[in-house]
Amino acid sequence: MSTIHLDVTRLLTRLYDGLLPTGVDRVGLQYIQKYGVRARAILSERGFSTVLTERDSQQTFAMLLASIRNKNAIRALVTRACLNRLRETRLNGVLLHTSHNGMEFGRYYRAMTKRDIRPVFMVHDLIPLTHAEYCRPGVDATHRHRMHTALRHASGLITNSQATLDSLAAEAQRAGLKLPPSVVARLASGVTQRPLAQRPLPSPYFVMLGTIEPRKNHWFILHVWRRLVEQLGAGAPKLVVIGRRGWECENVLDMLERCESLKGVVIEEAHCSDEQLHAYLQHAQALLFPSFVEGYGMPLAEAFALKVPVLASDLDVFHEIADDIPDYLDPLDGPGWLARIQAYAQAHSPARDAQSIRIERFREPTWAEHFEHVDSFLETLR
């Protein structure tokens, strides 16, 4: 196989800033696990890029996999990388770029062409194009530029679901662009089997997992919870909201911080370790996933890997991942969510028991299968 090059700019920047890995970051770390032993690292800024030496590449991969935040070491790496750019020779190989960062700069692709490196990008979603109303202002234009530039110049594209590939193909057709060679490689949850953790809360509770942002529909669920408290009082189940605060979510923050009836009932966990997350999921009545739109939906796969039921929005991508296993609801069906949550909160819930039986036939995507698809795809690009 050709030499693999991994763009780790986003991962290294977030490590330097002390930020916890997101779902996109976890994918990048899996690519380091898979290819890092024989790969070279690439750093880029606004389309200007440099390839690290083999030694610095291995040091970078090791820091990222171990989450070692040594700011001095990172600064030294970046300095050497910039100096090395002046001494680069023709390299040859394939670039695997697993985040969207930097896809929009034509000079990035031109530099890879000069190095004889074929760029292959992963596309996680087209949400800023299809649902701009759920994103920060201006993100739609940036993301459209990213996708169009990749469609024009990438040697190949990897998508996380057929739904994402369908959206990408539709956008290519709208823009009058040709879709490069592409492959669907579903993402594994990354959940490792571990002993049952101690129950974090004594009373029944549900979990919502993901960055607090408009498309995740937290505001709606918080209103459902206020109604639950009105109806059940102290008997209302608790809600654990796991995820950092994002953008355009002031109304959600108002509910979390100022709604008296939700205090002590809704628990916000902005910084949650993997161990804490899995403990919360293992004992939850269900994961709630009321999103308006998703590119994949990693929390759904994570929940099912732990045998935890899911109440989810009726989205095509969820059906692709989980078939008929979750209980699906319209993301705006307040009475429906209220009734289903009350049913699942019971100690003996027929609906919850029925889904627990269905979960047994869930076939979790694995990283081994993901990389089988990727490796076979790369062979076709030689």
SVG drawing of the C-alpha trace seen along z (x, -y; Angstrom):
<svg xmlns="http://www.w3.org/2000/svg" viewBox="-50 -35 66 46">
<polyline fill="none" stroke="black" stroke-width="0.4" points="0.0,0.0 1.1,-3.6 2.4,-5.7 -0.5,-7.0 -0.5,-10.6 -2.8,-11.8 -3.8,-15.5 -3.8,-15.9 -4.2,-19.7 -7.5,-19.7 -6.5,-17.0 -3.3,-18.7 -5.0,-22.2 -7.7,-20.8 -5.1,-19.0 -3.1,-22.2 -6.3,-24.0 -7.1,-21.4 -10.4,-20.4 -12.0,-16.9 -12.3,-14.9 -15.6,-15.2 -17.0,-12.4 -15.1,-13.7 -11.9,-13.7 -12.5,-10.1 -12.6,-9.1 -9.3,-10.8 -7.8,-9.0 -9.0,-5.6 -7.2,-6.4 -4.0,-7.0 -4.5,-3.7 -4.9,-1.9 -2.3,-3.6 0.0,-5.6 2.8,-3.0 3.6,-3.5 2.1,-7.0 3.4,-10.5 1.6,-13.4 0.5,-16.6 -0.2,-20.0 -2.0,-22.7 -3.2,-26.3 -5.5,-28.0 -4.5,-25.6 -0.7,-25.9 0.6,-22.5 3.7,-20.7 4.6,-17.0 6.3,-16.1 9.4,-13.9 8.9,-10.2 10.3,-10.9 8.1,-13.9 5.1,-12.1 5.5,-9.3 5.9,-11.7 2.8,-13.6 0.7,-10.4 1.9,-9.2 0.9,-12.5 -2.5,-12.5 -3.3,-8.8 -2.2,-9.4 -3.8,-12.8 -0.6,-14.2 -1.0,-18.0 2.6,-19.3 2.3,-22.8 6.0,-23.3 6.5,-20.1 3.6,-20.9 5.1,-24.4 8.5,-22.8 6.8,-20.3 5.1,-23.0 8.3,-25.0 10.2,-22.0 7.3,-21.3 7.5,-24.8 11.3,-24.5 10.9,-21.1 8.5,-22.5 11.5,-24.2 13.3,-20.9 10.5,-18.7 11.0,-16.5 8.5,-14.6 6.7,-12.2 4.1,-10.0 1.1,-8.3 -2.4,-8.9 -3.7,-11.6 -6.5,-10.5 -8.2,-13.6 -11.0,-12.8 -12.2,-16.2 -13.8,-19.0 -11.1,-21.5 -9.2,-23.0 -11.2,-21.2 -12.1,-24.6 -8.6,-25.7 -7.6,-25.0 -3.9,-25.5 -4.1,-22.5 -5.0,-20.2 -2.4,-21.8 0.3,-21.2 -0.7,-17.6 -0.6,-17.2 3.0,-18.6 3.9,-16.0 2.3,-13.3 -0.1,-12.6 -3.7,-11.8 -6.2,-13.5 -9.1,-11.4 -11.5,-13.2 -14.1,-11.9 -17.5,-13.7 -19.4,-13.5 -22.5,-15.5 -24.0,-18.2 -26.2,-19.7 -25.0,-23.3 -26.2,-23.0 -29.5,-21.1 -30.4,-22.7 -28.6,-26.0 -31.2,-27.2 -29.6,-25.0 -26.0,-26.3 -24.1,-29.4 -24.5,-32.3 -22.1,-31.9 -21.3,-28.2 -23.5,-27.2 -21.4,-29.2 -18.1,-27.8 -19.4,-24.3 -20.7,-24.6 -17.3,-25.9 -15.6,-22.9 -17.9,-20.4 -17.6,-21.9 -13.8,-22.2 -13.6,-18.6 -15.9,-17.5 -13.6,-19.2 -10.3,-18.1 -10.4,-15.1 -9.2,-11.8 -11.8,-10.1 -14.4,-10.6 -15.4,-8.5 -18.8,-9.0 -20.1,-7.7 -23.5,-6.6 -25.5,-6.1 -27.7,-9.0 -24.6,-11.3 -23.5,-10.0 -27.0,-10.5 -26.9,-14.1 -23.4,-14.6 -24.5,-13.2 -27.6,-15.4 -25.4,-18.5 -23.0,-17.5 -25.9,-17.2 -27.3,-20.6 -23.9,-22.2 -23.2,-20.5 -20.1,-18.8 -19.0,-15.2 -19.0,-13.0 -15.4,-11.6 -15.0,-7.9 -16.7,-7.4 -17.3,-4.7 -19.6,-4.3 -17.7,-3.2 -19.9,-3.2 -18.4,-4.3 -18.0,-2.1 -19.2,-3.4 -15.8,-3.0 -17.6,-1.5 -15.4,1.1 -17.0,3.9 -16.5,3.1 -18.0,4.3 -21.3,2.8 -20.5,-0.5 -22.0,-1.6 -25.4,-3.3 -24.8,-7.1 -28.3,-8.1 -30.7,-6.1 -33.9,-7.1 -35.0,-6.5 -33.3,-8.8 -32.9,-9.4 -29.8,-10.6 -29.4,-13.1 -26.0,-13.0 -24.4,-15.6 -23.4,-19.2 -26.1,-21.7 -27.1,-23.2 -30.4,-23.9 -30.7,-20.8 -30.3,-18.5 -33.7,-19.7 -32.8,-20.2 -35.3,-23.0 -38.2,-20.8 -37.1,-18.0 -36.7,-20.5 -40.3,-21.6 -41.4,-18.0 -39.6,-17.6 -41.3,-20.6 -44.6,-19.0 -43.5,-15.8 -42.7,-17.6 -46.1,-19.3 -47.8,-16.0 -45.6,-13.8 -44.0,-16.1 -41.3,-14.4 -42.0,-11.2 -40.7,-12.7 -37.7,-10.9 -34.5,-12.8 -32.8,-13.9 -29.0,-13.9 -27.8,-16.3 -24.3,-15.3 -22.4,-17.6 -20.7,-20.9 -22.7,-24.1 -22.5,-25.1 -23.9,-27.9 -27.3,-29.6 -28.6,-27.9 -29.5,-30.8 -33.1,-29.6 -31.8,-26.2 -29.4,-27.8 -32.3,-29.9 -34.2,-26.7 -31.2,-25.0 -30.2,-28.0 -33.5,-29.7 -36.4,-27.2 -37.2,-26.6 -39.2,-23.4 -36.2,-21.8 -33.7,-22.4 -32.6,-19.1 -34.4,-17.2 -32.3,-18.1 -28.6,-17.4 -26.1,-19.0 -22.7,-17.2 -20.6,-19.5 -17.4,-17.6 -18.0,-13.9 -15.3,-11.3 -15.8,-8.1 -16.2,-6.1 -18.8,-8.5 -20.6,-8.5 -20.8,-4.7 -22.0,-4.6 -24.8,-7.0 -25.8,-5.1 -25.6,-1.6 -28.3,-2.5 -30.5,-4.8 -34.1,-4.1 -33.3,-5.1 -31.2,-7.4 -33.2,-10.3 -32.2,-11.3 -34.8,-13.9 -32.6,-15.6 -34.1,-17.3 -31.2,-16.1 -28.1,-14.0 -25.3,-12.9 -24.8,-9.6 -25.8,-9.5 -23.0,-7.9 -24.9,-8.1 -27.4,-5.7 -24.7,-3.1 -23.1,-3.7 -26.3,-3.1 -27.1,0.1 -23.6,1.4 -24.4,1.1 -27.8,2.7 -29.6,-0.6 -33.0,-1.4 -33.3,-4.5 -36.2,-6.9 -35.3,-8.6 -36.5,-11.0 -37.8,-9.3 -34.8,-10.0 -33.6,-8.0 -30.1,-7.7 -31.3,-6.2 -33.3,-3.6 -30.1,-2.9 -28.1,-2.3 -30.7,-0.6 -33.5,0.6 -36.7,0.9 -35.0,1.3 -35.5,-2.1 -38.9,-3.6 -39.3,-6.4 -41.2,-9.6 -41.7,-12.9 -39.2,-15.4 -42.1,-17.8 -44.6,-15.4 -44.8,-16.6 -47.6,-14.3 -45.9,-11.3 -42.6,-11.9 -44.3,-12.6 -46.2,-9.4 -43.3,-7.3 -40.9,-8.7 -43.5,-8.1 -43.9,-4.5 -40.2,-3.9 -39.8,-5.4 -41.8,-2.6 -40.0,0.2 -41.8,2.8 -42.3,1.3 -43.6,3.6 -42.5,1.1 -39.0,0.9 -38.8,4.6 -39.8,5.1 -37.1,2.8 -34.5,4.6 -35.4,7.8 -35.0,6.1 -31.6,4.7 -30.3,8.3 -30.3,8.3 -28.4,5.0 -25.2,5.6 -22.8,2.9 -20.5,1.6 -16.9,2.3 -13.7,0.4 -12.3,3.6 -15.2,3.5 -14.8,-0.3 -11.1,0.1 -11.8,3.1 -14.0,0.8 -11.4,-2.0 -8.5,0.2 -10.4,1.8 -11.4,-1.6 -7.8,-2.9 -6.7,0.1 -9.1,-1.1 -7.4,-4.6 -3.9,-3.3"/>
</svg>
